[in-house]
Amino acid sequence: MNSTNQAQLLQYGRELLELELHEAQKLPARLNHNFIKACELVLATKGKVVVSGIGKSGHIGKKIAASLASTGTPAFFMHPSEALHGDLGMVTTNDIVILISYSGRAKEFNLILPILKEMAVPVIAITGGLNSPLAKSADAVLDISIEKEACPMGLAPTASSTNTLLMGDALAIAVMRAKGFKEEDFARSHPAGSLGAKLLNHVKDVMRTGDRVPHIAETATVFDAMLELSRTGLGLVAVCDINNKITGVFTDGDLRRLLLKNGTLHDIIKTVMTQPGYRLPESWKAIEALKSFSDHNITAAPVVDNDGYLVGALNIHDLHQAGIA
């Protein structure tokens, strides 16, 4: 492809972006009493938000429903055609419905709206047709009208789709902020993501347990500690009394320092261990453990319950493998 054609492609792309941005810049001024009413309707609903649209509006509607659901407002998408063949039964009198149609004249909605009105289900319209049947039937109308689509033929929804997406995001985030939705709440609906791993996992969820926990008795020797260090590869050994309560720790570093001071492998561990030694509470969040490792410049620690008894062990690699970084 020659340079002239390449320059033309860049120009096409820039023209579209400039036109869509131009249309989108008009939206903030349109957030009026209708937007407030839409937010209040969503905040007041005791059921779910049902989002519906057809064609490109439907694709955007699925995203709006997903955004609402992930930010604390239970929502789902309902295809208009499927609604007319049974799915409308999913809508209850406790729900609220968001209908998306740029023209406001989708035929399916002409059949759905009377049923919703009979059920006294509030309707929010996202439309550019402010005098359309949809707008006239809605309890709140969110104006996404444009002067011109970015498509040169004025056929493919482009600027109108962008406006729909932006208006949906504005509604979802305004409601989220009004609810006081926090990171921890977001994490509960995203447990597999990195944020979920950081905010939901506790030390007890990611720690090593059973035979993977290095520990020895107070009466053991440094040689016993060395064997346990080698067996588990954690870099430390928890020293416990006869009741399995931690009284100290012994690390790779402690072993090197002991030998440099002419200590022996036959020394009793209780006489050379670090007391009381650092330990992590099992109830801490994993992200707190990671911060603690950084603050104390360590990479591993035994884990204790509320009474100080050994229940596990954790190192920084365990945290990283759990998606906590």
N, C-alpha and C positions, 0 to 999 in steps of 0.2 A: 504494500500500500504506500503510495507516495505521500510526501509531506503535506501536500494540499489537502488530501483526503483526511489525514490524521488531524490536521488543524480544524477541519470541519466537524469531526467527531467531538473534539473538545468543545467547540462552540455550541453544538447541539446540547451537550450535557450541561454547560454553563447556563444556557438559556432556560432550560427546564428548571434548574435549581433556583435561578433568580426569580422566575415567575412563581414557583411554589412558595418561596420565601416571602415574596411580595403579598401573596394572598394570605399566608399564615400570619403576617404582621397585623392583619386587621382583626384577628380573633380576640386579643385582650380587651379591646374596646367593646366587644359584644357580650362580655360577661356581666350581665345585669341581674335584675330580679329573677329572671328565668333560671339563671345558673344557681342562684341561691336556693330557689324552690326545688330544683333538681337535687341539689346536695341534701337539703332537708328531707326530701322524700326518701332518698337512699338511707340516710342516717336513721330515719324513723321506722323503716321496714322491719318487721319481726320475722320475715321469711328470707327469701333469696331474691337477688336481682337477676332477671331473665333478660338476656340480650338477644335480639333477633335482627337479621338483615339478610338480603339476598344478593348474589353476585359479589362484587368487590366490597360492598357494604357488609356482607356476611363475613368475609375474611377479616375485615377490620373489627367487626363485632366480636369475633372469637378472641382477638387480642384484648379487647376492652374487658370482656368477661374474665379472661385470665388475669389481667392486671388487677381487677377488683378483688378476685378471689385470693390473690397472693398478697394483697395489702389489707386484709382483714374484713372484706365484705363478701360473704358467700354469694357466688354467682355462677351461672352456666349459660352456654349458648344454645339457642333453639332455632333450628332452621324453619323458616316460614312455611315451606311446603310440607315438611314433616309435621308441623304444628297443626295443619289442616287435616292431617290424617292420623290423629291420635296423640301427638306429643303435646298438644295444648292441655292435655290432662295433667301434665307436670306442673302447671301453674296453679297456685292456690290463692286464696283471698288474702293471705299474709304477704304475698310477693309483690314486687314492683317490676314493670317491664320497660326496657329501653328498646325502642324501635328505630332502626336506622334506614333511611332512604333519602338520597339526595333530592330527588324530585318530590318526595312525599306522596307519591301516587302509585306505589307498589300495589298491584292487584291483591296480593295475598293479605296485605294489611287491611284492605277494605272489608275482608271477611273476619279477620281476627279482632279488629277494634270493637265491633259491637258486643262480642262475647266478653272482652275484657271490661267494657263499660258495665255490662250486666253483672259481672262479678265484683264490681267496684275496685278493680285493680288499677292503681295509678300508672300512668303512662308518661314516659319521658321520650320526646322525639328529638332525634339528631338529624337535622334536615336543612337543605338550602331552600326548600319550597315553603316559605313562611305563610302562604295563603292556601296551602295544599290541604286535602282532607286529613292527612296525618297531623299536621300542625294544629288544625282547628279542633281535633279530637284530644290532643295531648294536654296533660296537666302542666307540663313545662316544656318549652321549646328551646333547644340549643342550636343557634344559628351558625351553620358552616358554609353559607353561600359564598360563591366566588364570582368574579367577573369573567374569568377565562380559564379553561383547562390548559395544562401545559402541553397536552397532546396537540400537535399542529392541526389536526383535523377536528379537534374538539370532541372526540369520541371516547377515547380511553380515559376512565377516571384517573386523574393524577393529582392535580391540586385539590380536588374535592376529597379524594381519599386521604391525603395528608391532613387536611383540616379535620376530617372525621377522627383520625387517629389522635391528633393533638387535643381535640375537645374531649375525647374519651379519657385521655391521660389526665387532663385538667380535672375532670370530675373525680376520677379514682384517687388522685393524690390529694385533692382538697378534702375529700371524705376521710382518707387515711389520716391526714394531719388533724382533722377535727376530732377523730377518735383517740388521738394520742398513741397511735400505733408505733411501736418501737422495734429496734433491731431484733430483740428476743422474739417478738411476735412474728416478725418476718421469717426468722429462722425456723419456726415451727412448721411453716408451710413450704420450707425449702431444706428439709433435713439432709438431703444428699449433697447439697452444695457446700462450698468452703465456709460460708457464713454459718450454716447449720452446724457444721463440725466444730466451729469455734465456740458458738454460743450454747449449743445443746449438750455436747459431750462433757461429762465430768471425768475426773481422774479415775474413778472406779470403772468407768466404761472403757478406758483405753490402757489401763495398767496391765502388767504381767502378773500372773497368778500361779499357784501351784508350784511345780518343780522348777518353773522359770524364775522363781524369786530366790536370789542368793542370800542365804542366812546361815549362821553358825551360832553355837552356844558360847557363853562367856568363858567357859572352861576350855574351849578349843585353842589350838596354837596358830601362830602366824602361817605355818605350813598348811593347816586346814583352810585358812582364809585364802591362801594363794590358789589352792585347788578349786575352791568355790568361785574365785574370780575367773579362773580359766574355764570352768565348766559353763558359766552363764554369760560371760563376756559383757557384763553390764558395767564393769568398772568400779563396783563397790559391793561390799557385803554388809548386811545388817547383822548386828550382834544382839542376841536376844537372851533374856533370862529364861528360867524353866517354864514360865507361863507364856512365852512367846511375845513378851513385851520388849520393845527395842530399848537398849541401854546405850547404844553407840553404833558407829559405823566404821568400816575400814575400807579404804579405797586403794586403787593402784598407786596413787601418789603417796599415800601413807606407807605402802610397802617399800617404795623406792627410798623415801626419806629414812625409814627405819634401817634399811641395809646400809645406807651411807653413814649412819651413826653407829655402825658396828653392832646393830641388833641382829638377832638370829631367828631362824625359822621355827625354833623351839620355844620362843617367847609366848607366854600366855596372852591371848588376844585382848583380854580385859585390861591388861596393863599398858597396852600400846594403842588402843583404838581411840578414835576421836569421840569425845563425849560433849554434849548428848548426841551430836551429829544432826545434820539437817534431815527432815522428813516432810512428806507432803500429806495433807489430810485427804482422805478418799472423797470427801464431799466437795472439794474445790472443783470449779470448772477447769476444763483442760487448758483453756486459754490463760487462766490464772497461773497454772503450773508452768506454762511456757515463759510467762513474764518473770516468774520467780527464778527459773533457771538462769535467765539473763541477768537479773538483779544480783544473784549470788555467784555468778560466773561458774556454774556447775552444769553438768550434762545429765546427771542421773540422781535419783533419790529413792529411798524406800517409801512405801505408802502405809499410813496407819489409820486405824479407825478413831472414833471419838475418845477412846480410852487409852490410845497409844499402843495398841497391839498391832503387830505386823500383819498386813492383809495383802500386800502386793509390792511391786516395784515399777518404776517408770524411768525411761530415759528420753532424750530429745528426739531420737530416731523413731520411737513409738509414736510420739506426737506428730511428727512429720508424716508418717505412714497413715495416720488417721485423718490427714488433711488439715492439720492445725499448724500453721506456720506464720 
